[in-house]
Amino acid sequence: LYVRNDLSPRPGTFRVKGDTVDIFLAYAEEVVRVVFWDDEIDAVETIDPDTGCRIMNYDVYKVYPANLFITSQDTQQQAIRLIQDDLMTQVELFNSQGKTMEAKRLQERVEYDLEMIRQLGRCSGIENYSRYFDGRQPGERPYCLLDFFPDDFLLVVDESHVTVPQIRAMYGGDRSRKEALVNYGFRLPAALDNRPLTFEEFQEMTPQVIYVSATPTEYELAESEGVVVEQIIRPTGLLDPLIEVRDTEYPVDDLMEEIRREINLNSRVLVTTLTKRMAEELTDYLLKNGVKATYIHSEVDTLSRVQIMDDLRSGVCDVLVGVNLLREGLDLPEVALVAILDADKEGFLRSARSLTQTIGRAARNVRGRVIMYAHKITESMQQAIDETMRHRQIQQAFNIEHHIEPKQIVKPTGAGALSLGGKAEEVERKNARRKNTPFKYSESASSAQPQTQAAEDAVLYERPGETVEEKCERLTRMMKQAAAEFDFIAAARLRDELLKILPKEKLKG
């Protein structure tokens, strides 16, 4: 059901102005505008919610419900009767145990929900009553997307050493929270059946699985029954990084020298510490010594992490200090050095699996190397070093045999080092759709044409014979043009280029 809201419309509402009805879809970013002429529909179109610009006209447009919990009237009445029966049973149980407060709380809440269902067909938290509407028995597994796949489908689990434990833990975490709600009278016991699959149920529904991981756990290896395919050779010919273990009394001073060496080579550096406090203090120390550094850990929100990664790649900062996030999923070709502090402190953050994943962050650069600062070589360190060296030897032998020269990966910046569900790409598409032109910028609109990212950067950032002042004026003008046309990705890239030339204070002015 869509609710009318003329003042502050949001997804799942609609707005009426004269003969125009704007439907803010619950499942898409576009707004559907229906224009009436008396009692007839004159036009149906989609518009951009930010600018109000028309996107496309339609003869027919299907609007799906704002709430997915939709059922027939007969099923609804049957569910209400079952809910009432379970409510009476649970209230009697609480009263027999002397939990009058819990009994009263549960009765008031459920009766309110039932009245909302009768009047509106829905209520807040209706998913906790899903078993009644689905017709499932207590304890029966819920329906899920896997039910829509054919019996012989193939499941590929990426980064399985992280994904599989998460699947296993989902049921336990949900069950623990729901049991507290049931025991204190906030929900009926049926809420326990609105749950994720147990790990055993997940296994039964996925008979054919490929686990993809650089560091598989014992579970994946056992499930594979010895059938393991290694992907060691890279198309670019890049080798796994060289690893050096340094036993030094002053690791930070040694690290500073290495950082300055990499900065002179226009490369980036990743540094991993054991705690968030250590990451912040090391970042402060680097900043005081003139190094452009920043940190990233679990308290940094997701969108800020994306910006930090882009700043690292574009040269706004040269060193990124982290704890446990500088592992899977990071593709940073500019990083030539990974430094691991306290590498000999055995534990989760310095296990063989964690060390191998961290070492892999330097494998995107042709000069990639890793320095482990430690007073001794632990078993985990030795395992990670041995596995990396085994890969490197295989890669070197393949390159020699096939006359392959390792090539540096060139990857455009600005799209985000981490994937956020394709948001950056969606913004690009929307901006291009508004202007009806490809996502490219130059000083005049007429010169916009499809180009590669490298060619575009050359046009934007380099002009033969151009002085620094002229270049700054040109880039500033283009940045303001991009911002005025809501093309914030291009504006951010131009801003990053300006930051390399001008001090931040002058840029703000």
Secondary structure as the mmCIF struct_conf table of DSSP 4:
data_model
#
loop_
_struct_conf.conf_type_id
_struct_conf.id
_struct_conf.beg_label_comp_id
_struct_conf.beg_label_asym_id
_struct_conf.beg_label_seq_id
_struct_conf.end_label_comp_id
_struct_conf.end_label_asym_id
_struct_conf.end_label_seq_id
STRN STRN1 VAL A 3 ARG A 4
BEND BEND1 ASP A 6 SER A 8
TURN_TY1_P TURN_TY1_P1 PRO A 11 GLY A 12
STRN STRN2 THR A 13 LYS A 17
TURN_TY1_P TURN_TY1_P2 GLY A 18 ASP A 19
STRN STRN3 THR A 20 PHE A 24
BEND BEND2 ALA A 26 TYR A 27
BEND BEND3 GLU A 29 GLU A 30
STRN STRN4 VAL A 31 TRP A 37
TURN_TY1_P TURN_TY1_P3 ASP A 38 ASP A 39
STRN STRN5 GLU A 40 ILE A 47
TURN_TY1_P TURN_TY1_P4 PRO A 49 THR A 51
STRN STRN6 ARG A 54 TYR A 58
BEND BEND4 ASP A 59 ASP A 59
BEND BEND5 ALA A 66 LEU A 68
HELX_RH_AL_P HELX_RH_AL_P1 GLN A 73 SER A 96
TURN_TY1_P TURN_TY1_P5 GLN A 97 GLY A 98
HELX_RH_AL_P HELX_RH_AL_P2 THR A 100 LEU A 120
BEND BEND6 GLY A 121 GLY A 121
TURN_TY1_P TURN_TY1_P6 SER A 124 GLY A 125
HELX_RH_3T_P HELX_RH_3T_P1 ILE A 126 TYR A 129
HELX_RH_AL_P HELX_RH_AL_P3 SER A 130 ASP A 134
TURN_TY1_P TURN_TY1_P7 GLY A 135 GLY A 135
HELX_LH_PP_P HELX_LH_PP_P1 ARG A 136 GLN A 137
TURN_TY1_P TURN_TY1_P8 PRO A 138 GLY A 139
HELX_LH_PP_P HELX_LH_PP_P2 GLU A 140 TYR A 143
HELX_RH_3T_P HELX_RH_3T_P2 LEU A 145 PHE A 148
BEND BEND7 PHE A 149 PHE A 149
TURN_TY1_P TURN_TY1_P9 ASP A 151 ASP A 152
STRN STRN7 LEU A 155 ASP A 158
TURN_TY1_P TURN_TY1_P10 GLU A 159 GLU A 159
HELX_RH_AL_P HELX_RH_AL_P4 SER A 160 ASN A 183
TURN_TY1_P TURN_TY1_P11 TYR A 184 GLY A 185
BEND BEND8 PHE A 186 ARG A 187
HELX_RH_3T_P HELX_RH_3T_P3 PRO A 189 ASP A 193
BEND BEND9 ASN A 194 ASN A 194
HELX_LH_PP_P HELX_LH_PP_P3 PRO A 196 THR A 198
HELX_RH_AL_P HELX_RH_AL_P5 PHE A 199 MET A 205
BEND BEND10 GLN A 208 GLN A 208
STRN STRN8 VAL A 209 VAL A 212
BEND BEND11 ALA A 214 THR A 215
HELX_RH_AL_P HELX_RH_AL_P6 GLU A 218 SER A 224
TURN_TY1_P TURN_TY1_P12 GLU A 225 GLY A 226
TURN_TY1_P TURN_TY1_P13 PRO A 235 THR A 236
HELX_LH_PP_P HELX_LH_PP_P4 LEU A 238 PRO A 241
STRN STRN9 LEU A 242 ARG A 246
BEND BEND12 GLU A 249 GLU A 249
HELX_RH_AL_P HELX_RH_AL_P7 PRO A 251 ASN A 264
TURN_TY1_P TURN_TY1_P14 LEU A 265 ASN A 266
STRN STRN10 ARG A 268 THR A 272
BEND BEND13 LEU A 274 THR A 275
HELX_RH_AL_P HELX_RH_AL_P8 LYS A 276 LYS A 288
TURN_TY1_P TURN_TY1_P15 ASN A 289 GLY A 290
STRN STRN11 ALA A 293 ILE A 296
TURN_TY1_P TURN_TY1_P16 SER A 298 GLU A 299
BEND BEND14 VAL A 300 VAL A 300
HELX_RH_AL_P HELX_RH_AL_P9 THR A 302 SER A 314
TURN_TY1_P TURN_TY1_P17 GLY A 315 GLY A 315
BEND BEND15 VAL A 316 VAL A 316
BEND BEND16 ASP A 318 ASP A 318
STRN STRN12 VAL A 319 GLY A 322
BEND BEND17 VAL A 323 ARG A 327
TURN_TY1_P TURN_TY1_P18 GLU A 328 GLY A 329
TURN_TY1_P TURN_TY1_P19 PRO A 333 GLU A 334
STRN STRN13 VAL A 335 ILE A 340
TURN_TY1_P TURN_TY1_P20 LEU A 341 ASP A 344
BEND BEND18 GLY A 347 GLY A 347
HELX_RH_3T_P HELX_RH_3T_P4 PHE A 348 ARG A 350
BEND BEND19 SER A 351 SER A 351
HELX_RH_AL_P HELX_RH_AL_P10 ALA A 352 ILE A 359
HELX_RH_3T_P HELX_RH_3T_P5 GLY A 360 ALA A 362
TURN_TY1_P TURN_TY1_P21 ALA A 363 ARG A 364
BEND BEND20 ASN A 365 ASN A 365
TURN_TY1_P TURN_TY1_P22 VAL A 366 ARG A 367
STRN STRN14 ARG A 369 TYR A 373
BEND BEND21 HIS A 375 LYS A 376
HELX_RH_AL_P HELX_RH_AL_P11 GLU A 379 HIS A 402
TURN_TY1_P TURN_TY1_P23 HIS A 403 HIS A 403
HELX_LH_PP_P HELX_LH_PP_P5 ILE A 404 PRO A 406
BEND BEND22 THR A 413 ALA A 415
BEND BEND23 ALA A 417 LEU A 418
TURN_TY1_P TURN_TY1_P24 GLY A 421 GLY A 422
HELX_RH_AL_P HELX_RH_AL_P12 LYS A 423 LYS A 435
TURN_TY1_P TURN_TY1_P25 ASN A 436 ASN A 436
BEND BEND24 THR A 437 THR A 437
BEND BEND25 PHE A 439 PHE A 439
BEND BEND26 GLU A 443 SER A 444
HELX_RH_3T_P HELX_RH_3T_P6 ALA A 445 SER A 447
HELX_RH_AL_P HELX_RH_AL_P13 GLN A 453 TYR A 461
TURN_TY1_P TURN_TY1_P26 PRO A 464 GLY A 465
HELX_RH_AL_P HELX_RH_AL_P14 VAL A 468 ALA A 484
TURN_TY1_P TURN_TY1_P27 GLU A 485 PHE A 486
HELX_RH_AL_P HELX_RH_AL_P15 PHE A 488 LEU A 499
TURN_TY1_P TURN_TY1_P28 LYS A 500 ILE A 501
BEND BEND27 LEU A 502 LEU A 502
HELX_RH_AL_P HELX_RH_AL_P16 LYS A 504 LYS A 508
#
